[in-house]
């Protein structure tokens, strides 16, 4: 049996449902040897893949950017997700879709990689209560944000930088870490986008810094605008963020996370964080209900 803390016992591998314990990929697979793969992760609520169009669009854009051929249609993948939910007897989960170029002779060239591997796995999702965001303490990464928008702004399997930053945060007892660019400006966290509030306005770093264009980041921006909350994309130094009225993160698997400390600095808290968290959950449940009605 597969450990459910790792994944649910049934997975989808190249068009077939199979037990995770029996699912095998070659040791010569390029995603293993070179990190030559792409992925996307999304939350499933009451069988509904939240923000599916945005996630699928980003997955396809990344595939085109790096020359991957997706060996399944959007409909086939959506069907596979629903089959996985039924087989694993769950309605709420985190789904991860990963595509590798497959095996090829040794070397970087993908010219002879003709056997793509497409995998979908389901993972447990933490309970989310509207208006009660999780609270995290963040460190500040000593490694600078990579000066390579091609990789940092896309979800590729080459995540060693993120792993290194998370190791550093784990050792210091933090939940996550803020990552600064070479100029000391706040870019993002390990797997989420960053927001801060000052005098009733919400700010977030601009995509021009090379950060990941998170799907939940976009939802938060739209939610602010619908609620007449002024939201601005702005580059800021760490000191400016530390002096703000509140800081929060956005991530597709958990929505909004309230940041209560950065390094040794205890942060102010603002009721707007809980309000945005509740508003985002309402949007997600509305999307889920529409999905169930149209099935």
Steps between C-alpha positions, in 0.01 A plus 500: 500500500617851423531737796200737475719781631685467169212431261172314462546133397379528138678713237464564128805408294505544122128446450445225757389487860747303707593453862768745608700214650521339154557817295852512361699751294838424341816601686603656167194725490612859429284639778710291742841548341469865393186644656369516142132511583212736573215481749200676645321459831139587578240457770194281449191601697198265501635337179548840330852581372511864610612760245547221247516724193773715656705197608459321169585818308820547701594133457455526123694828480790347692490194273523721191775712659722197552392291201303227680229302325209420734396138422138548613220745437349733757185285504700181557683656793181633657342156462807342657474732802137400556587129466780544751264666747253212469768231528661668799157564656555869563344829391758745639867478408802668349570382145846511349545461125856434386638454149847371418662486159578134574822309438779592260873437453731667751540875450287813506357482149132391492515415129469125563246522783189344347330334799328766715373402842185663637407437863209618715510445875260598778610619844321589821388860542485682834163614628425860413253705706382820333625805684760307702821501296797294608771700674861460396837627615743578220874514485693706247693290250874559484499383138394774255205457266634332182565748223339274242133581434481211251522247783371697800183617323415146384416187697782269394630188674832679556417620854832457678508871589162472676618186679814678624297795632251266671785307665632827639153598627449156659830519685404840645151383601308710246199390295624669183737774388492828315733506200666829406661587169859624471382856572334395826149531361232251605423253221294208633497220757607140436172390341274803526455864404538784751261784588517778757262775612566865577232755585219293353685421175624157396836459326674209329827472303465547121539210259787694338719378787476153344274354770255217440163630372294315761139418416391589854701823480277598206187406696608713796565800273154460343337453840654824626376692198147361534495612863630849419833429667778675313762245400833598347790300356807659655863410559600544864797450729473262793499792746191647337314170528600459866348843578170424325164447673477129408664238279346191343579233242285351225529137391259281304496214753414713805365832372629783723754449779550771763864585577547577869878526510789557261838413646497646852243768417147447629256640244186703536174323419201638314137385482514535120713185480219288648244680281696423184549140613123463551425668166739270317344190660155622399621528140641148515180350642293686240722357225465153651121520511486608135726211406282244681180639343636475146636145527 
